[in-house]
Amino acid sequence: METLNLSPQVLIFILVIIGIALFFFIKKKPVGKEPEIEDKKTAIEKIPLQEVIPKISWSERLSLGLEKSRMDVWGKIGNLFSNGTASLDEIEEILYTADIPTALVQELLSKLDKQGKGKTPDEIQNLVFHFMKEKMEPIQHNIHKDVFLFDDTEKKTRVFMIVGVNGVGKTTTIGKLATKLKEQGARVLVGACDTFRAAAVDQLQVWCDRAGADMVRAKDGADPSGVAYDTVAKAYSEGYDYCLIDTAGRLHTNQNLMDELSKTKKVMNKINPDAPHEVLLVLDAITGQNALKQAQEFNKALQLTGIIFTKCDGSSKAGSAVGIVDNLKVPITYIGVGESVEDLQLFELDLYLKTLVGLEFR
């Protein structure tokens, strides 16, 4: 093999070309920069949402959530009456699209027929507001403050049983409640009794970790009543302020599953005859009239003490809350309009009704 003989000048030229190529290659992909990029990504992820997304007040959140109900139902009724030629048949149809129970629709129609003709939209809105307030206010007074307000001077354990069908946001709601109570300084214990859905238990664990709440969980498929018993026993023995019992989503039409819920409730009585102090049903506003049927069955089996009305964020059926409270004589404790903790708040009757019918809240 012949040796390639190159002159010194050629060798120097080749070395210069190689050096230039290496310089541009290194400049294009600097060593050690990847960790800095990753650090920036991590830093962004650690920024709380409230620092990225401008905060809006609760009344503004509620107004956005009830906008469809306000525009599609209650606003239309006021406009129909404004020219003095309102058709009761047309108004009746609008009310039924909002999933208002028949008896309540007929009663409101009678009131509008007698008092609404020739009145302005604002006057009609006031008439509807007072009609619904009269139906709900006496029942709403039955809410116990323990549901939303922690009093650290009262040394007692409060046990809440949370129930509802699949898909209403029950697990998420429990996580939000735990967060709110922890923020008030309460010690919170959560019982994961939906033992047949590992994903639900994992989701609840994430919420508890974020909130700083403790959780009792068992092996997949364990007896839900047994988990409830162990959780309540731990809550009393270790002096927790709140014990929140999650339950598996139940179709209200399945009697066997409803009987199992009744059994879970009775098991808690063995630890303390007053437990659970609250039985709260999570209802999805989107289901409208079906929400009333769900509430009736759960109330029959468990004697509900309160309702948590969720997903009031785009449905024209949010007004069904009025019929549910009037029919069951059970108050709404919380209302939810979104996914964040701030989107679940105490149900304030005047704010809800005035926002629903389009009156300025004062």
C-alpha positions as semicolon CSV with decimal commas, in nm:
position;residue;x (nm);y (nm);z (nm)
1;M;0,000;0,000;0,000
2;E;0,135;0,335;-0,100
3;T;0,168;0,606;0,163
4;L;-0,023;0,926;0,090
5;N;0,234;1,205;0,086
6;L;0,086;1,547;0,165
7;S;0,270;1,873;0,175
8;P;0,276;2,074;0,503
9;Q;0,054;2,339;0,346
10;V;-0,214;2,081;0,259
11;L;-0,203;1,930;0,608
12;I;-0,245;2,273;0,769
13;F;-0,541;2,348;0,539
14;I;-0,713;2,018;0,633
15;L;-0,662;2,082;1,005
16;V;-0,811;2,432;0,973
17;I;-1,120;2,294;0,796
18;I;-1,166;2,028;1,066
19;G;-1,127;2,292;1,341
20;I;-1,391;2,519;1,182
21;A;-1,633;2,226;1,146
22;L;-1,586;2,130;1,514
23;F;-1,642;2,490;1,623
24;F;-1,978;2,520;1,445
25;F;-2,088;2,175;1,563
26;I;-2,016;2,263;1,929
27;K;-2,182;2,606;1,893
28;K;-2,497;2,449;1,747
29;K;-2,537;2,197;2,032
30;P;-2,372;2,331;2,350
31;V;-2,279;2,079;2,613
32;G;-2,470;2,091;2,941
33;K;-2,768;2,298;2,826
34;E;-3,033;2,025;2,841
35;P;-3,061;2,032;3,223
36;E;-3,123;2,409;3,210
37;I;-3,411;2,360;2,965
38;E;-3,556;2,085;3,180
39;D;-3,520;2,304;3,489
40;K;-3,722;2,577;3,318
41;K;-3,994;2,329;3,229
42;T;-4,005;2,202;3,587
43;A;-4,016;2,557;3,722
44;I;-4,312;2,642;3,498
45;E;-4,497;2,330;3,611
46;K;-4,444;2,429;3,976
47;I;-4,608;2,771;3,928
48;P;-4,952;2,764;4,091
49;L;-5,236;2,802;3,841
50;Q;-5,361;3,116;4,012
51;E;-5,034;3,289;3,920
52;V;-5,077;3,202;3,551
53;I;-5,454;3,237;3,513
54;P;-5,609;3,566;3,625
55;K;-5,836;3,519;3,925
56;I;-6,206;3,590;3,893
57;S;-6,455;3,619;4,176
58;W;-6,692;3,341;4,277
59;S;-6,993;3,542;4,156
60;E;-6,828;3,573;3,813
61;R;-6,755;3,199;3,806
62;L;-7,115;3,123;3,896
63;S;-7,246;3,368;3,636
64;L;-7,042;3,195;3,365
65;G;-7,160;2,854;3,482
66;L;-7,528;2,953;3,478
67;E;-7,511;3,155;3,159
68;K;-7,681;2,894;2,940
69;S;-7,968;2,850;3,187
70;R;-8,007;3,226;3,213
71;M;-8,007;3,285;2,837
72;D;-8,206;2,980;2,722
73;V;-8,474;2,976;2,991
74;W;-8,522;3,260;3,236
75;G;-8,420;3,545;3,008
76;K;-8,660;3,425;2,738
77;I;-8,951;3,425;2,980
78;G;-8,895;3,788;3,077
79;N;-8,873;3,896;2,714
80;L;-9,195;3,712;2,624
81;F;-9,389;3,907;2,881
82;S;-9,245;4,245;2,794
83;N;-9,488;4,311;2,506
84;G;-9,795;4,194;2,698
85;T;-9,878;3,911;2,455
86;A;-9,697;3,623;2,620
87;S;-9,810;3,271;2,530
88;L;-9,839;3,050;2,837
89;D;-9,797;2,744;2,615
90;E;-9,466;2,878;2,489
91;I;-9,352;2,960;2,843
92;E;-9,455;2,614;2,960
93;E;-9,241;2,456;2,688
94;I;-8,941;2,668;2,789
95;L;-8,978;2,568;3,154
96;Y;-8,993;2,200;3,070
97;T;-8,667;2,229;2,873
98;A;-8,511;2,337;3,202
99;D;-8,634;2,013;3,361
100;I;-8,859;2,184;3,614
101;P;-9,103;1,933;3,771
102;T;-9,458;1,945;3,632
103;A;-9,627;2,060;3,953
104;L;-9,379;2,346;3,993
105;V;-9,419;2,449;3,629
106;Q;-9,797;2,470;3,664
107;E;-9,771;2,672;3,983
108;L;-9,529;2,919;3,827
109;L;-9,743;2,948;3,512
110;S;-10,045;3,034;3,725
111;K;-9,848;3,305;3,904
112;L;-9,716;3,448;3,579
113;D;-10,065;3,446;3,426
114;K;-10,209;3,642;3,718
115;Q;-9,924;3,883;3,788
116;G;-9,696;3,895;3,485
117;K;-9,895;4,039;3,196
118;G;-9,765;4,370;3,067
119;K;-9,470;4,381;3,304
120;T;-9,112;4,453;3,205
121;P;-8,847;4,179;3,183
122;D;-8,693;4,305;3,508
123;E;-9,028;4,283;3,685
124;I;-9,081;3,929;3,552
125;Q;-8,734;3,830;3,669
126;N;-8,814;3,962;4,017
127;L;-9,143;3,772;4,019
128;V;-8,971;3,445;3,921
129;F;-8,690;3,507;4,174
130;H;-8,931;3,551;4,465
131;F;-9,137;3,249;4,356
132;M;-8,834;3,020;4,362
133;K;-8,694;3,173;4,678
134;E;-9,020;3,101;4,862
135;K;-8,990;2,738;4,756
136;M;-8,628;2,694;4,864
137;E;-8,555;2,929;5,153
138;P;-8,727;2,736;5,436
139;I;-8,539;2,419;5,340
140;Q;-8,204;2,592;5,291
141;H;-8,211;2,704;5,654
142;N;-8,162;2,338;5,755
143;I;-7,794;2,329;5,654
144;H;-7,567;2,259;5,950
145;K;-7,263;2,486;5,968
146;D;-7,031;2,186;6,018
147;V;-7,069;2,108;5,649
148;F;-6,862;2,408;5,547
149;L;-6,724;2,570;5,863
150;F;-6,470;2,411;6,096
151;D;-6,500;2,521;6,459
152;D;-6,184;2,417;6,645
153;T;-6,345;2,497;6,981
154;E;-6,577;2,198;6,939
155;K;-6,370;1,888;7,005
156;K;-6,566;1,633;6,806
157;T;-6,538;1,409;6,503
158;R;-6,778;1,478;6,220
159;V;-6,851;1,190;5,981
160;F;-6,977;1,267;5,629
161;M;-7,094;0,994;5,392
162;I;-7,072;1,099;5,025
163;V;-7,289;0,912;4,772
164;G;-7,392;0,938;4,407
165;V;-7,409;0,757;4,075
166;N;-7,105;0,704;3,853
167;G;-6,972;1,004;3,667
168;V;-7,114;1,288;3,878
169;G;-6,774;1,398;4,008
170;K;-6,804;1,239;4,352
171;T;-6,436;1,153;4,403
172;T;-6,325;1,496;4,284
173;T;-6,582;1,663;4,510
174;I;-6,452;1,473;4,813
175;G;-6,098;1,587;4,728
176;K;-6,216;1,948;4,711
177;L;-6,402;1,919;5,043
178;A;-6,094;1,771;5,209
179;T;-5,886;2,059;5,074
180;K;-6,129;2,325;5,197
181;L;-6,151;2,175;5,546
182;K;-5,774;2,133;5,573
183;E;-5,727;2,497;5,475
184;Q;-5,936;2,586;5,782
185;G;-5,700;2,391;6,005
186;A;-5,903;2,070;6,043
187;R;-5,753;1,720;6,060
188;V;-5,921;1,522;5,784
189;L;-5,938;1,146;5,728
190;V;-6,082;1,003;5,406
191;G;-6,211;0,649;5,365
192;A;-6,171;0,506;5,013
193;C;-6,467;0,267;5,005
194;D;-6,493;0,244;4,626
195;T;-6,282;-0,071;4,646
196;F;-6,383;-0,210;4,306
197;R;-6,233;0,077;4,107
198;A;-5,859;0,106;4,166
199;A;-5,843;0,418;3,947
200;A;-6,094;0,596;4,171
201;V;-5,890;0,513;4,482
202;D;-5,570;0,631;4,314
203;Q;-5,740;0,955;4,211
204;L;-5,861;1,009;4,566
205;Q;-5,510;0,941;4,697
206;V;-5,372;1,218;4,475
207;W;-5,630;1,462;4,610
208;C;-5,555;1,365;4,970
209;D;-5,180;1,403;4,914
210;R;-5,232;1,751;4,773
211;A;-5,464;1,851;5,056
212;G;-5,251;1,699;5,331
213;A;-5,538;1,472;5,437
214;D;-5,489;1,114;5,553
215;M;-5,657;0,824;5,376
216;V;-5,761;0,469;5,464
217;R;-5,755;0,229;5,171
218;A;-5,783;-0,145;5,146
219;K;-5,699;-0,409;4,888
220;D;-5,894;-0,401;4,563
221;G;-6,227;-0,578;4,604
222;A;-6,236;-0,549;4,983
223;D;-6,572;-0,515;5,156
224;P;-6,670;-0,143;5,132
225;S;-6,855;-0,159;5,465
226;G;-6,542;-0,294;5,633
227;V;-6,335;-0,005;5,500
228;A;-6,599;0,242;5,624
229;Y;-6,595;0,079;5,969
230;D;-6,214;0,091;5,993
231;T;-6,205;0,454;5,877
232;V;-6,466;0,578;6,124
233;A;-6,302;0,379;6,406
234;K;-5,964;0,538;6,326
235;A;-6,119;0,885;6,305
236;Y;-6,269;0,858;6,654
237;S;-5,975;0,685;6,819
238;E;-5,720;0,933;6,682
239;G;-5,930;1,247;6,723
240;Y;-5,976;1,356;6,362
241;D;-6,203;1,656;6,308
242;Y;-6,359;1,527;5,988
243;C;-6,405;1,180;5,843
244;L;-6,516;1,174;5,478
245;I;-6,644;0,839;5,352
246;D;-6,627;0,789;4,977
247;T;-6,859;0,523;4,833
248;A;-6,876;0,338;4,506
249;G;-7,093;0,499;4,240
250;R;-7,436;0,339;4,252
251;L;-7,709;0,323;3,991
252;H;-8,014;0,432;4,184
253;T;-8,218;0,171;3,994
254;N;-8,015;-0,124;4,131
255;Q;-8,177;-0,224;4,460
256;N;-7,898;-0,461;4,566
257;L;-7,638;-0,189;4,537
258;M;-7,859;0,059;4,721
259;D;-7,902;-0,199;4,998
260;E;-7,523;-0,224;5,024
261;L;-7,506;0,153;5,077
262;S;-7,762;0,124;5,355
263;K;-7,546;-0,146;5,511
264;T;-7,240;0,080;5,496
265;K;-7,432;0,354;5,673
266;K;-7,550;0,117;5,949
267;V;-7,196;-0,011;6,007
268;M;-7,086;0,341;6,104
269;N;-7,354;0,348;6,374
270;K;-7,165;0,073;6,557
271;I;-6,874;0,311;6,614
272;N;-7,095;0,605;6,708
273;P;-7,476;0,612;6,704
274;D;-7,472;0,961;6,548
275;A;-7,248;0,861;6,257
276;P;-7,271;0,955;5,981
277;H;-7,368;1,307;6,079
278;E;-7,423;1,405;5,716
279;V;-7,525;1,202;5,412
280;L;-7,447;1,417;5,109
281;L;-7,561;1,328;4,757
282;V;-7,352;1,454;4,464
283;L;-7,578;1,539;4,170
284;D;-7,478;1,634;3,816
285;A;-7,676;1,939;3,695
286;I;-7,654;1,817;3,336
287;T;-7,884;1,521;3,411
288;G;-8,172;1,757;3,481
289;Q;-8,497;1,579;3,560
290;N;-8,314;1,248;3,603
291;A;-8,125;1,411;3,890
292;L;-8,455;1,438;4,077
293;K;-8,519;1,066;4,028
294;Q;-8,172;0,985;4,156
295;A;-8,221;1,206;4,459
296;Q;-8,557;1,046;4,540
297;E;-8,410;0,694;4,543
298;F;-8,102;0,786;4,744
299;N;-8,315;0,978;4,990
300;K;-8,547;0,679;5,033
301;A;-8,254;0,450;5,112
302;L;-8,031;0,681;5,316
303;Q;-8,230;0,983;5,442
304;L;-8,014;1,251;5,284
305;T;-7,914;1,559;5,480
306;G;-7,776;1,761;5,190
307;I;-7,704;1,780;4,817
308;I;-7,389;1,889;4,634
309;F;-7,490;2,022;4,292
310;T;-7,199;1,986;4,047
311;K;-7,117;2,066;3,684
312;C;-7,327;2,381;3,660
313;D;-7,099;2,493;3,380
314;G;-7,280;2,478;3,050
315;S;-7,617;2,307;3,090
316;S;-7,953;2,481;3,055
317;K;-8,084;2,246;3,326
318;A;-7,922;2,408;3,629
319;G;-8,265;2,535;3,734
320;S;-8,363;2,178;3,824
321;A;-8,209;2,249;4,166
322;V;-8,528;2,437;4,258
323;G;-8,751;2,136;4,192
324;I;-8,516;1,897;4,373
325;V;-8,510;2,103;4,692
326;D;-8,885;2,161;4,682
327;N;-8,963;1,794;4,620
328;L;-8,721;1,632;4,866
329;K;-8,713;1,903;5,134
330;V;-8,335;1,853;5,141
331;P;-8,104;2,158;5,112
332;I;-7,825;2,213;4,865
333;T;-7,501;2,257;5,059
334;Y;-7,246;2,318;4,784
335;I;-7,253;2,411;4,417
336;G;-6,979;2,338;4,165
337;V;-6,907;2,510;3,833
338;G;-6,569;2,366;3,732
339;E;-6,268;2,152;3,811
340;S;-6,063;2,362;4,052
341;V;-6,107;2,379;4,429
342;E;-6,232;2,738;4,395
343;D;-6,509;2,616;4,164
344;L;-6,684;2,440;4,452
345;Q;-6,843;2,682;4,697
346;L;-7,113;2,706;4,961
347;F;-7,458;2,732;4,803
348;E;-7,587;3,085;4,862
349;L;-7,956;3,097;4,772
350;D;-7,990;3,466;4,679
351;L;-7,671;3,467;4,473
352;Y;-7,773;3,149;4,290
353;L;-8,128;3,260;4,208
354;K;-8,041;3,616;4,108
355;T;-7,760;3,488;3,886
356;L;-7,991;3,225;3,738
357;V;-8,272;3,464;3,640
358;G;-8,042;3,750;3,541
359;L;-8,088;3,994;3,827
360;E;-7,791;4,195;3,944
361;F;-7,680;4,054;4,277
362;R;-7,660;4,313;4,553
